[in-house]
Amino acid sequence: MAKPGGSGGAELSPIIVEGQKVLKEVAGTLPQTVTGLERQMMIGDTLSRVDETSKMKLLTLINHLLAKMFAVNASDIDMGGYGSQGFIWYRIYGSKKPDPTLGKYSPDEMNILVQSVIGDRQRTFLYENRNLDFSHMLYMEGGDFRRFRADAYFDLDQLALNMRAINNTVRPYKLLELHPGVTKMVSLAQTKEGLCLVTGITGSGKSSTLDAIIDANNHSVDGHIVIIASPIEYVHKSDRCIIRHREVGRDVLSFKEGAIQALRQDPDIIMIGELRDPETIMTALEITDSGHKVFSTLHTASAVESIDRIIGEIPPVEQERVRNRLGETLRAVISQKLVPSLDGKRVLAKEIMIATPSVRAAIKNNNTTEIYQMISEGLEQGMNTMEQDLKRLYLAKKISLENAMNYANNKRRLQQLLQIAPTDN
């Protein structure tokens, strides 16, 4: 039996077959003359009137596709939009590929499937903003559950969806292999205030590192932690700390509002999911100034780039003041990458900067170009550059030379560290 809607071969599972029947039925009610956003709105309106049995079959189909992620060790699933070409895609150990064994879907079927996993209010937000961040829960056998961070967006008038699996367990802090000097900066028991940043591109494990740091504080000191994120990923269970989870768009309107409101909630640690705009950056610096410990993230590849990004986001007339405040409040920057390892998985490479007096002076005096050298010479204090860490991983036979070079921020510097001849690349 050929796959319904697929490319032939093995049979599809009954769950997929039943889900595809519903998709075809709903798609068959849509007129061909309506296009673009109006068509998406029509799909949403149609789904709101679909019977509960059909809605459950669509939810079961989505959950079946999500459950397969854990069987194949996938971190992400992608579907919908012109780019998917009708297939379901998985990212497995860093490589994203389509899975033809799950069938092929028409654009309307994918639009229906994507919209079936969100509610009416979320659909309205998606239509207006052309993008929606949300979370999804998958209930497993035995009462267990898994959570997903999801992003729905438009791709040539069609709806696309990415969902990332959130770890059910926190990575033990000791596996981060951080120097005691870094631990001092991120521990509330040892440092009561200051700004600590975890930076890297999307998918570099920033959230996992922050969760490990939050978890370590939760089990080691009595306090109050407020987490503001979009969306909330790992849900911490209060131990020695009471932990509040505030999801942007659901529990609070924005990162900035959440940070301001947190000051009235008697916090010891405030975690701001991302410093994504000047207002949030200024708010983070203000609440750090007030004597609180603040953790956040940036989409930057190095410590120096992180400092330059923060200052560059601020209007020129405010930059000197922000530079001075950042020099006073910044405690540490952890910039990380997930590098393909020789065992076919991925390993964490990280650059560590601690705000020593010389680093603080360089920030205040707008001499950030000097900081890279300070990091490279700060091994005793727990600092290292990305290139030094890539060298460590290569010499430990955890990564290949090719990947060490590919993931270096400064390839010539890594060539010097490894004492190999420079190339033209």
C-alpha positions in Angstrom: 0.0 0.0 0.0 1.5 3.4 -1.0 1.5 6.2 1.5 -1.5 8.5 1.3 -0.1 11.8 0.1 3.4 10.3 0.2 5.9 9.0 -2.3 5.2 5.3 -2.1 6.9 2.7 0.0 6.0 1.4 3.5 2.6 2.0 5.0 2.0 5.0 7.2 0.9 4.5 10.8 -2.8 4.5 11.5 -2.4 7.7 13.4 -1.0 9.5 10.4 -3.6 8.0 8.1 -6.5 9.2 10.3 -4.9 12.6 10.7 -4.4 13.0 6.9 -8.1 12.1 6.4 -9.1 15.0 8.6 -6.6 17.3 6.8 -8.0 16.4 3.4 -11.6 16.9 4.5 -10.9 20.3 6.0 -8.8 21.3 3.0 -11.6 20.2 0.6 -13.9 22.9 2.1 -11.6 25.8 1.2 -12.3 27.8 -2.0 -9.4 28.1 -4.4 -10.1 31.8 -5.1 -9.1 33.0 -1.6 -5.3 33.5 -1.1 -2.7 35.0 1.3 -3.6 36.1 4.8 -7.3 35.9 4.1 -6.9 32.2 3.3 -5.1 31.6 6.6 -7.9 33.4 8.5 -10.5 31.2 6.7 -8.6 28.1 7.8 -8.6 29.3 11.4 -12.3 30.0 11.2 -13.0 26.6 9.7 -10.9 24.9 12.5 -12.9 26.7 15.2 -16.0 24.9 13.9 -14.5 21.4 13.4 -15.9 18.7 15.7 -13.9 17.6 18.8 -13.2 14.1 17.4 -11.5 15.6 14.3 -9.6 18.1 16.5 -8.3 15.3 18.6 -7.1 13.3 15.5 -5.1 16.4 14.4 -3.6 16.8 17.9 -2.8 13.1 18.0 -1.0 13.5 14.6 1.1 16.4 15.8 2.0 14.6 19.0 2.9 11.5 17.0 5.3 13.5 14.9 6.7 15.1 18.1 7.1 11.7 19.9 9.3 10.5 17.0 11.8 13.2 17.9 12.8 11.2 21.0 13.1 8.0 19.0 15.6 9.5 16.6 17.3 11.9 19.0 16.1 15.0 17.2 16.4 18.5 18.8 13.9 20.2 16.4 11.0 19.5 14.0 10.1 21.7 11.1 6.9 21.6 8.9 4.9 23.8 6.6 5.7 26.7 4.5 7.0 26.7 0.9 10.5 25.6 2.1 9.4 22.3 3.6 8.2 21.0 0.2 5.4 19.2 2.0 7.7 17.1 4.2 8.3 16.8 7.9 12.0 17.7 8.8 14.0 16.8 11.9 17.3 18.2 13.1 19.4 15.2 14.4 22.8 16.0 16.0 23.0 19.3 14.1 21.9 18.0 10.6 18.4 18.9 9.4 16.8 16.5 6.9 13.3 15.6 5.7 11.7 12.4 6.7 9.7 11.0 3.7 8.4 8.0 5.8 5.9 10.4 7.4 4.2 11.2 4.1 3.9 14.4 2.0 1.3 17.1 2.6 -0.2 19.8 0.5 0.2 23.5 1.4 -3.3 23.7 2.8 -2.9 20.5 4.8 0.2 21.9 6.4 -1.5 25.2 7.1 -4.3 23.4 8.8 -1.9 21.2 10.8 0.1 24.2 12.0 -3.1 26.1 13.0 -4.5 23.1 14.8 -1.9 23.3 17.5 -2.8 26.9 18.6 -5.9 28.5 20.0 -8.2 31.3 18.6 -6.4 34.1 20.4 -3.0 32.9 19.3 -4.2 32.7 15.7 -5.3 36.3 15.9 -1.9 37.3 17.2 -0.2 35.3 14.4 -2.3 36.9 11.7 -1.5 40.4 13.0 2.2 39.9 13.7 3.0 37.2 11.1 4.8 35.4 13.9 3.9 33.6 17.1 6.1 32.2 19.9 4.4 29.7 22.1 5.0 26.5 24.1 3.4 23.1 23.7 3.0 20.1 26.0 3.1 16.5 25.0 1.8 14.0 27.5 3.6 10.7 27.4 2.7 7.2 28.7 3.0 6.8 32.4 1.9 10.3 33.2 5.2 11.9 32.1 5.2 14.9 29.8 7.6 16.8 27.5 7.5 20.5 26.6 8.4 22.2 23.4 9.4 25.8 22.4 7.5 26.6 19.2 7.6 29.4 16.6 4.9 29.7 13.9 5.6 32.1 11.0 4.8 32.9 7.4 6.8 31.5 4.4 5.5 32.8 1.0 1.9 33.1 2.3 2.1 29.6 3.8 2.4 28.8 7.5 5.6 27.2 8.8 6.4 25.8 12.2 9.5 25.0 14.2 9.3 23.2 17.5 12.3 22.5 19.8 12.2 19.9 22.5 12.9 21.2 25.9 15.0 18.9 28.1 13.1 17.2 30.9 16.1 17.3 33.1 18.6 20.1 33.9 22.2 19.5 32.8 24.2 19.2 36.1 26.2 22.4 36.7 29.4 20.5 37.2 29.2 19.2 33.6 29.7 22.8 32.4 33.3 22.5 33.7 33.4 26.1 34.8 36.4 27.5 36.7 35.8 28.4 40.4 36.2 32.0 39.5 33.2 31.8 37.1 31.2 29.9 39.7 31.8 32.7 42.2 30.3 35.2 39.7 27.1 33.1 38.9 26.5 31.9 42.5 24.1 34.0 44.6 25.8 32.5 47.7 29.1 34.2 46.7 28.0 37.3 44.7 24.7 39.0 45.5 24.6 41.3 42.5 25.8 41.9 38.9 25.0 41.0 35.3 26.0 37.7 33.9 25.4 36.9 30.2 25.2 33.6 28.3 25.6 34.3 24.6 25.6 32.3 21.3 23.7 31.8 18.1 20.3 30.1 18.1 20.6 26.5 19.1 23.9 26.9 20.9 22.6 25.6 24.2 22.2 29.0 26.0 19.0 28.0 27.7 20.5 24.7 28.9 23.4 26.6 30.5 21.2 29.2 32.2 18.9 26.4 33.5 22.0 24.6 35.0 23.0 27.9 36.7 19.5 28.6 38.0 19.3 25.0 39.2 22.6 25.2 41.1 21.4 28.3 42.9 18.0 26.7 43.6 19.8 23.9 45.5 22.5 25.9 47.3 21.0 29.2 48.6 17.7 30.5 50.1 16.2 33.1 47.9 13.6 34.1 45.2 14.2 33.7 41.5 12.0 35.3 38.8 12.3 33.9 35.3 11.0 36.0 32.4 11.1 34.1 29.1 9.5 33.8 25.7 8.4 31.1 26.0 9.2 29.4 29.3 11.2 26.3 28.6 12.4 24.2 31.5 10.0 24.5 34.5 12.1 24.5 37.7 10.7 23.0 40.9 11.3 25.3 43.9 13.7 23.8 46.4 15.7 26.3 48.6 14.6 29.1 46.3 11.0 30.0 45.4 11.0 30.2 41.6 8.4 32.1 39.5 8.0 31.5 35.8 6.6 34.4 33.8 6.0 33.7 30.1 6.0 36.8 27.8 2.6 37.1 26.1 0.9 34.9 28.7 1.9 36.0 32.2 3.5 39.4 31.3 3.4 41.7 28.3 7.1 42.1 27.6 10.6 41.4 28.9 10.8 45.1 30.0 7.5 45.0 31.9 8.4 41.7 33.5 11.8 43.0 34.7 10.2 46.2 36.1 7.5 44.3 37.8 10.0 41.8 39.3 11.5 44.6 41.3 8.3 44.8 43.3 8.3 41.0 43.9 11.3 40.9 46.3 13.6 38.9 44.0 17.2 37.9 44.6 17.8 36.7 41.0 16.0 37.9 37.9 16.5 35.9 34.6 15.6 37.9 31.5 15.3 35.5 28.6 16.9 37.8 26.0 18.3 41.4 25.8 16.5 42.0 22.5 16.0 45.7 22.4 17.4 49.0 23.9 14.5 49.3 26.4 15.2 45.8 27.9 18.9 46.4 28.0 18.5 49.7 29.9 16.0 48.0 32.3 18.4 45.1 32.9 21.2 47.6 33.7 18.9 49.6 36.0 17.8 46.6 38.0 21.4 45.3 38.3 22.3 48.8 39.5 19.7 48.4 42.3 21.6 45.5 43.8 20.1 42.5 42.1 21.7 39.5 40.3 20.6 39.4 36.7 21.1 36.7 34.1 20.3 37.1 30.4 21.3 36.1 26.9 22.4 37.7 23.6 22.7 36.3 20.1 26.5 37.0 19.9 29.5 34.8 19.2 32.1 36.3 21.6 32.4 38.3 24.8 33.8 41.3 23.0 31.0 41.2 20.5 28.5 41.0 23.3 29.8 44.2 24.9 29.8 46.0 21.6 26.3 44.8 20.8 24.9 46.1 24.1 26.5 49.5 23.7 25.7 49.7 19.9 22.0 49.1 20.6 21.8 52.3 22.7 21.3 55.7 21.1 24.7 57.5 20.8 23.8 60.2 23.3 23.3 57.5 26.0 26.3 55.3 25.1 28.9 56.8 27.4 26.6 56.4 30.4 25.7 52.8 29.4 29.4 52.0 28.9 30.1 53.2 32.4 27.2 51.3 33.9 28.0 48.1 32.0 31.6 48.4 33.2 30.3 48.6 36.8 27.6 45.9 36.7 29.0 43.2 34.3 30.4 40.2 36.1 30.8 37.5 33.5 30.1 36.5 29.9 29.9 32.9 28.7 29.9 32.7 24.9 29.2 29.2 23.6 28.9 27.0 20.6 27.8 23.4 20.0 30.5 21.8 17.8 30.1 18.5 16.0 32.1 15.9 17.8 34.0 12.8 16.6 31.4 10.5 18.0 28.7 12.0 15.8 27.1 14.1 18.5 28.0 17.7 19.7 30.2 19.1 22.4 30.2 22.4 24.1 32.9 24.9 23.3 32.9 28.2 25.3 34.6 31.5 25.7 34.7 32.9 29.2 35.2 36.5 30.2 35.3 37.7 33.8 35.0 41.4 34.5 38.4 42.0 36.1 39.5 45.6 36.9 41.3 45.7 33.6 38.3 44.5 31.7 36.1 47.0 33.4 38.5 49.8 32.6 38.6 48.7 28.9 34.8 48.8 28.7 34.5 52.2 30.4 37.3 53.7 28.2 35.8 52.2 25.0 38.9 50.0 24.4 37.0 46.7 23.9 39.6 45.6 21.3 42.0 45.1 24.2 39.7 42.6 25.9 40.4 39.6 23.7 44.0 39.6 24.8 43.0 40.0 28.4 40.8 37.0 28.1 43.6 34.9 26.5 46.0 35.8 29.3 43.4 35.2 32.1 43.5 31.4 32.4 44.3 31.6 36.2 41.2 33.6 36.8 39.0 31.2 34.8 39.0 33.0 31.4 39.7 31.6 28.0 39.0 32.5 24.4 36.9 30.4 22.0 40.1 29.5 20.2 41.8 28.3 23.3 38.8 26.1 24.1 38.6 24.7 20.6 42.3 23.9 20.8 41.6 22.0 24.1 38.8 20.0 22.5 40.9 19.2 19.4 43.9 18.0 21.5 41.6 15.9 23.6 40.4 14.2 20.4 36.8 15.3 20.9 36.5 17.3 17.6 38.2 17.3 14.2 40.7 20.0 13.1 38.2 21.0 10.4 35.4 21.7 12.8 37.8 23.4 15.2 38.7 25.8 12.4 35.1 26.2 11.2 33.8 27.2 14.6 36.7 29.5 15.5 35.9 33.3 15.8 39.5 34.1 14.9 40.8 31.4 12.6 44.3 32.9 12.3 44.6 32.9 16.1 43.7 29.3 16.3 46.2 28.4 13.6 48.8 30.2 15.7 47.7 28.3 18.8 47.9 25.0 17.0 51.2 26.0 15.3 49.9 25.2 11.8 50.5 27.0 8.6 47.9 29.8 7.8 45.5 29.3 4.9 43.9 31.9 2.7 40.5 31.2 4.3 
